[in-house]
Amino acid sequence: MAVFSLTPAEQALLPSPEEVRFYRDHGWYLSKRLFSDEEIEEVSRSNERFYEGHRDRTLPKKPPREEYWEPEHGDVLRHNDYICYENLTVRRILCKPLIAAVAGRLMGTEQVRLWTSTLIYKPPQPEEPTNVVPWHTDRHHWQMCTSDKLLTAFIPLHDCDEDSGTLSVIDSSHTWEDVDLPDSSALHFAQRDADELDDLLEATATRNGSRARAVPLAIEKGQVSFHHCRTYHGSGPNVSGRPRRVVTIRFQDQSNRWRPFRLSDGSLATHNIDELVRRTPEGHPDYADPDFCPVLYEDTPRTRRSP
C-alpha cells in the first residue's frame, strides 16, 4: 500500500481551521503557494509536447462526450479531458500528495481519490464565443455520485487575473438548494445553452432569498483555487493578449460511489468516466478504480509524522 507523507514545510501549507471554515461558508478557497516555479514550468513544457502530439499513454476507448481539442479545431477554447491519464508529468506533479492533502482537509475526508482532470487553453481572442464559460455547477453533471463533497482544483500555469479570464465564483452558492432541474442539468456546460444556465443561476438565487455575488479570483503562479462541487462558477473572455493555460483536477472523497440517477425519460444519467472505469461486482461503474481514480492521499498517523 502506498504511503503518503508530507514534510514539515508541506504540512505548513495545509489550510488552517479558519481557512477550512471559510471554505465551508463560502464554497471556495485560494491556497498558499503549493507549486514551485520549476514544477509549473515542467508541467507547461509537458503540455506543449502534448499539444504537439506526444502522449505517454492513451485512453483505452473514447468516451461518447469527451471534450478533446485537436489542431483542426482551430484557435478556440481548448479542453482535453483526462490529462492526468495521458500526460504522466501532469499526473506526477499536479497530483502530488500535498495538493490532495489540501483537498482532503477541505472536504473533511481522510482519503482522497482522483476523479477527473482537464487541460484548458483559453486563447487571447476576446471575441471568440467559446472563451466565455457560463455559470454552472459541477455537481449538476455529477448526479451519479453519492457524495456532495467533491471539489475542483483550478491550477493556472502563470499569474491569472480577470483580464486573463480567470475563474469567478458565486460566493456561498454551494449552500443553496436547487430549483427543479431540467434533464439538461446532467450535461456538461459546453453542451448546454448559456442563457439557460444564466437563468438557472438567477432562479436558484431568488428561490434561496439570495443574490448572485461574483468573485473573480486573482491567482498567483503556484497558487491553486479550490471550489465546492455545488459552487456556481464560470469565466469571462481573455483580454490579456496572452493565452490562459490551466489544468483543473477534481478530487473525490473516500465515500463517493456510483448511484442510479434517473432522468425524466427513465434513462440513467451517465458520465464519461463510467465508460472507462472497471465494474463493481454488482456491475456498476467503480469510482475507486486504481487506474483512473487512484488514491492520491491518505491521512493516517503515519503520514502525519515527519519523514
TINU-855998 format. One line per field, with one value per residue (C-alpha): residue number from 1; x negated, y negated, z negated; residue in three letters. Coordinates in steps of 0.1 Angstrom, whole numbers. Layout:
residues N
n = c(NUM / ...)
X = c(X / ...)
Y = c(Y / ...)
Z = c(Z / ...)
res = c(ALA / ...)
END
This chain:
residues 307
n = c(1 / 2 / 3 / 4 / 5 / 6 / 7 / 8 / 9 / 10 / 11 / 12 / 13 / 14 / 15 / 16 / 17 / 18 / 19 / 20 / 21 / 22 / 23 / 24 / 25 / 26 / 27 / 28 / 29 / 30 / 31 / 32 / 33 / 34 / 35 / 36 / 37 / 38 / 39 / 40 / 41 / 42 / 43 / 44 / 45 / 46 / 47 / 48 / 49 / 50 / 51 / 52 / 53 / 54 / 55 / 56 / 57 / 58 / 59 / 60 / 61 / 62 / 63 / 64 / 65 / 66 / 67 / 68 / 69 / 70 / 71 / 72 / 73 / 74 / 75 / 76 / 77 / 78 / 79 / 80 / 81 / 82 / 83 / 84 / 85 / 86 / 87 / 88 / 89 / 90 / 91 / 92 / 93 / 94 / 95 / 96 / 97 / 98 / 99 / 100 / 101 / 102 / 103 / 104 / 105 / 106 / 107 / 108 / 109 / 110 / 111 / 112 / 113 / 114 / 115 / 116 / 117 / 118 / 119 / 120 / 121 / 122 / 123 / 124 / 125 / 126 / 127 / 128 / 129 / 130 / 131 / 132 / 133 / 134 / 135 / 136 / 137 / 138 / 139 / 140 / 141 / 142 / 143 / 144 / 145 / 146 / 147 / 148 / 149 / 150 / 151 / 152 / 153 / 154 / 155 / 156 / 157 / 158 / 159 / 160 / 161 / 162 / 163 / 164 / 165 / 166 / 167 / 168 / 169 / 170 / 171 / 172 / 173 / 174 / 175 / 176 / 177 / 178 / 179 / 180 / 181 / 182 / 183 / 184 / 185 / 186 / 187 / 188 / 189 / 190 / 191 / 192 / 193 / 194 / 195 / 196 / 197 / 198 / 199 / 200 / 201 / 202 / 203 / 204 / 205 / 206 / 207 / 208 / 209 / 210 / 211 / 212 / 213 / 214 / 215 / 216 / 217 / 218 / 219 / 220 / 221 / 222 / 223 / 224 / 225 / 226 / 227 / 228 / 229 / 230 / 231 / 232 / 233 / 234 / 235 / 236 / 237 / 238 / 239 / 240 / 241 / 242 / 243 / 244 / 245 / 246 / 247 / 248 / 249 / 250 / 251 / 252 / 253 / 254 / 255 / 256 / 257 / 258 / 259 / 260 / 261 / 262 / 263 / 264 / 265 / 266 / 267 / 268 / 269 / 270 / 271 / 272 / 273 / 274 / 275 / 276 / 277 / 278 / 279 / 280 / 281 / 282 / 283 / 284 / 285 / 286 / 287 / 288 / 289 / 290 / 291 / 292 / 293 / 294 / 295 / 296 / 297 / 298 / 299 / 300 / 301 / 302 / 303 / 304 / 305 / 306 / 307)
X = c(0 / -13 / -25 / -18 / -40 / -43 / -74 / -70 / -73 / -44 / -23 / -26 / -9 / 23 / 53 / 58 / 90 / 100 / 94 / 114 / 143 / 140 / 143 / 173 / 190 / 181 / 176 / 141 / 106 / 74 / 44 / 9 / -18 / -17 / -39 / -74 / -82 / -103 / -73 / -50 / -75 / -79 / -42 / -40 / -67 / -50 / -17 / -34 / -46 / -11 / 3 / -24 / -10 / -30 / -11 / -26 / 4 / 39 / 73 / 84 / 116 / 130 / 160 / 191 / 190 / 153 / 140 / 109 / 93 / 74 / 54 / 80 / 105 / 86 / 78 / 108 / 111 / 93 / 104 / 85 / 101 / 82 / 49 / 37 / 41 / 24 / -3 / -22 / -42 / -10 / 1 / -32 / -35 / 1 / 14 / -13 / -3 / -4 / 24 / 45 / 40 / 53 / 83 / 88 / 87 / 113 / 136 / 131 / 121 / 91 / 87 / 87 / 91 / 87 / 120 / 112 / 89 / 88 / 61 / 75 / 62 / 81 / 66 / 62 / 93 / 117 / 144 / 142 / 176 / 162 / 139 / 168 / 177 / 213 / 223 / 227 / 220 / 200 / 225 / 252 / 234 / 221 / 256 / 244 / 221 / 233 / 211 / 217 / 181 / 163 / 143 / 122 / 87 / 81 / 43 / 31 / -3 / -11 / 4 / 41 / 63 / 96 / 80 / 69 / 104 / 97 / 122 / 150 / 172 / 206 / 199 / 217 / 238 / 229 / 253 / 283 / 310 / 316 / 347 / 364 / 336 / 342 / 327 / 301 / 285 / 268 / 249 / 215 / 218 / 203 / 234 / 259 / 273 / 256 / 289 / 305 / 276 / 278 / 315 / 309 / 284 / 308 / 338 / 318 / 305 / 340 / 356 / 330 / 336 / 301 / 283 / 255 / 223 / 195 / 159 / 132 / 102 / 67 / 44 / 6 / -16 / -20 / 13 / 44 / 81 / 104 / 142 / 170 / 189 / 221 / 205 / 216 / 186 / 176 / 151 / 150 / 131 / 93 / 83 / 48 / 31 / 16 / 30 / 46 / 32 / 48 / 52 / 82 / 82 / 113 / 110 / 134 / 137 / 135 / 172 / 181 / 197 / 219 / 256 / 285 / 299 / 329 / 338 / 374 / 375 / 364 / 328 / 298 / 276 / 241 / 206 / 178 / 158 / 184 / 171 / 135 / 135 / 138 / 171 / 180 / 193 / 228 / 219 / 218 / 190 / 163 / 152 / 124 / 108 / 70 / 61 / 85 / 94 / 63 / 59 / 37 / 35 / 45 / 43 / 31 / 10 / -20 / -15 / -12 / -47 / -77 / -97)
Y = c(0 / -34 / -57 / -94 / -116 / -154 / -172 / -198 / -225 / -210 / -205 / -242 / -248 / -230 / -251 / -262 / -256 / -292 / -286 / -254 / -273 / -299 / -272 / -256 / -290 / -304 / -274 / -283 / -286 / -302 / -283 / -292 / -286 / -248 / -246 / -259 / -278 / -248 / -224 / -247 / -252 / -214 / -210 / -237 / -221 / -187 / -203 / -219 / -184 / -172 / -198 / -187 / -152 / -134 / -110 / -90 / -67 / -70 / -61 / -26 / -39 / -73 / -83 / -95 / -131 / -136 / -172 / -167 / -196 / -187 / -211 / -211 / -227 / -260 / -288 / -282 / -274 / -240 / -213 / -180 / -157 / -130 / -149 / -132 / -98 / -108 / -131 / -115 / -146 / -164 / -134 / -133 / -170 / -183 / -152 / -151 / -143 / -179 / -191 / -161 / -166 / -202 / -189 / -162 / -188 / -210 / -180 / -166 / -132 / -110 / -95 / -114 / -99 / -114 / -120 / -136 / -162 / -186 / -206 / -240 / -267 / -299 / -319 / -357 / -361 / -384 / -380 / -342 / -330 / -297 / -318 / -327 / -299 / -303 / -299 / -263 / -239 / -206 / -188 / -191 / -169 / -146 / -135 / -99 / -105 / -97 / -124 / -161 / -168 / -165 / -196 / -211 / -225 / -252 / -254 / -282 / -278 / -316 / -345 / -346 / -376 / -390 / -402 / -366 / -353 / -338 / -317 / -336 / -320 / -329 / -333 / -309 / -295 / -259 / -264 / -270 / -244 / -236 / -246 / -220 / -209 / -201 / -169 / -191 / -199 / -165 / -176 / -193 / -231 / -231 / -211 / -235 / -268 / -298 / -317 / -287 / -284 / -321 / -318 / -288 / -307 / -337 / -314 / -294 / -326 / -341 / -309 / -309 / -345 / -354 / -372 / -361 / -378 / -370 / -369 / -369 / -351 / -366 / -336 / -339 / -313 / -283 / -290 / -269 / -278 / -251 / -252 / -230 / -209 / -229 / -263 / -282 / -293 / -305 / -327 / -357 / -364 / -365 / -402 / -399 / -394 / -361 / -325 / -315 / -280 / -260 / -224 / -215 / -185 / -171 / -152 / -128 / -117 / -81 / -77 / -85 / -58 / -54 / -57 / -54 / -89 / -87 / -113 / -122 / -96 / -69 / -66 / -69 / -100 / -90 / -104 / -98 / -81 / -54 / -42 / -39 / -26 / 11 / 25 / 34 / 70 / 56 / 44 / 7 / -18 / -17 / -51 / -36 / -21 / -24 / -31 / -61 / -70 / -62 / -72 / -103 / -109 / -91 / -109 / -84 / -87 / -75 / -103 / -129 / -122 / -140 / -117)
Z = c(0 / 9 / -20 / -15 / -37 / -39 / -50 / -78 / -52 / -33 / -64 / -70 / -36 / -46 / -52 / -88 / -107 / -100 / -63 / -63 / -79 / -52 / -25 / -43 / -45 / -10 / 12 / 24 / 11 / 25 / 13 / 3 / 29 / 35 / 65 / 73 / 105 / 116 / 112 / 131 / 159 / 162 / 164 / 191 / 212 / 210 / 221 / 251 / 261 / 256 / 280 / 305 / 303 / 276 / 253 / 225 / 229 / 244 / 232 / 239 / 256 / 264 / 242 / 260 / 247 / 242 / 246 / 266 / 287 / 319 / 340 / 367 / 343 / 346 / 322 / 298 / 262 / 258 / 234 / 232 / 206 / 187 / 190 / 158 / 176 / 209 / 195 / 167 / 159 / 151 / 130 / 111 / 103 / 101 / 82 / 56 / 21 / 9 / 32 / 24 / -13 / -9 / 9 / -18 / -46 / -28 / -21 / -56 / -44 / -54 / -19 / 14 / 48 / 83 / 100 / 134 / 149 / 179 / 197 / 207 / 230 / 235 / 265 / 264 / 286 / 268 / 294 / 295 / 281 / 266 / 244 / 221 / 198 / 185 / 148 / 138 / 110 / 114 / 92 / 117 / 142 / 114 / 103 / 105 / 75 / 40 / 24 / 22 / 10 / 44 / 53 / 82 / 81 / 107 / 113 / 136 / 151 / 147 / 128 / 137 / 132 / 145 / 178 / 184 / 180 / 146 / 126 / 110 / 83 / 69 / 32 / 9 / 37 / 26 / -3 / 20 / 25 / 62 / 80 / 102 / 125 / 162 / 176 / 194 / 159 / 161 / 192 / 193 / 196 / 231 / 242 / 227 / 236 / 219 / 214 / 198 / 174 / 165 / 159 / 137 / 116 / 111 / 103 / 78 / 61 / 59 / 46 / 18 / 9 / 20 / 48 / 71 / 59 / 83 / 70 / 97 / 83 / 88 / 86 / 85 / 102 / 79 / 61 / 65 / 61 / 49 / 53 / 40 / 65 / 58 / 62 / 93 / 113 / 148 / 166 / 189 / 221 / 222 / 230 / 217 / 250 / 239 / 236 / 204 / 195 / 168 / 155 / 135 / 112 / 95 / 63 / 47 / 11 / -1 / -5 / 31 / 51 / 83 / 78 / 103 / 112 / 135 / 159 / 168 / 196 / 173 / 186 / 163 / 162 / 172 / 170 / 194 / 167 / 165 / 198 / 186 / 150 / 141 / 128 / 93 / 85 / 89 / 125 / 117 / 125 / 98 / 88 / 68 / 99 / 92 / 128 / 134 / 98 / 77 / 41 / 41 / 3 / -29 / -63 / -88 / -120 / -99 / -72 / -99 / -112 / -97 / -73)
res = c(MET / ALA / VAL / PHE / SER / LEU / THR / PRO / ALA / GLU / GLN / ALA / LEU / LEU / PRO / SER / PRO / GLU / GLU / VAL / ARG / PHE / TYR / ARG / ASP / HIS / GLY / TRP / TYR / LEU / SER / LYS / ARG / LEU / PHE / SER / ASP / GLU / GLU / ILE / GLU / GLU / VAL / SER / ARG / SER / ASN / GLU / ARG / PHE / TYR / GLU / GLY / HIS / ARG / ASP / ARG / THR / LEU / PRO / LYS / LYS / PRO / PRO / ARG / GLU / GLU / TYR / TRP / GLU / PRO / GLU / HIS / GLY / ASP / VAL / LEU / ARG / HIS / ASN / ASP / TYR / ILE / CYS / TYR / GLU / ASN / LEU / THR / VAL / ARG / ARG / ILE / LEU / CYS / LYS / PRO / LEU / ILE / ALA / ALA / VAL / ALA / GLY / ARG / LEU / MET / GLY / THR / GLU / GLN / VAL / ARG / LEU / TRP / THR / SER / THR / LEU / ILE / TYR / LYS / PRO / PRO / GLN / PRO / GLU / GLU / PRO / THR / ASN / VAL / VAL / PRO / TRP / HIS / THR / ASP / ARG / HIS / HIS / TRP / GLN / MET / CYS / THR / SER / ASP / LYS / LEU / LEU / THR / ALA / PHE / ILE / PRO / LEU / HIS / ASP / CYS / ASP / GLU / ASP / SER / GLY / THR / LEU / SER / VAL / ILE / ASP / SER / SER / HIS / THR / TRP / GLU / ASP / VAL / ASP / LEU / PRO / ASP / SER / SER / ALA / LEU / HIS / PHE / ALA / GLN / ARG / ASP / ALA / ASP / GLU / LEU / ASP / ASP / LEU / LEU / GLU / ALA / THR / ALA / THR / ARG / ASN / GLY / SER / ARG / ALA / ARG / ALA / VAL / PRO / LEU / ALA / ILE / GLU / LYS / GLY / GLN / VAL / SER / PHE / HIS / HIS / CYS / ARG / THR / TYR / HIS / GLY / SER / GLY / PRO / ASN / VAL / SER / GLY / ARG / PRO / ARG / ARG / VAL / VAL / THR / ILE / ARG / PHE / GLN / ASP / GLN / SER / ASN / ARG / TRP / ARG / PRO / PHE / ARG / LEU / SER / ASP / GLY / SER / LEU / ALA / THR / HIS / ASN / ILE / ASP / GLU / LEU / VAL / ARG / ARG / THR / PRO / GLU / GLY / HIS / PRO / ASP / TYR / ALA / ASP / PRO / ASP / PHE / CYS / PRO / VAL / LEU / TYR / GLU / ASP / THR / PRO / ARG / THR / ARG / ARG / SER / PRO)
END
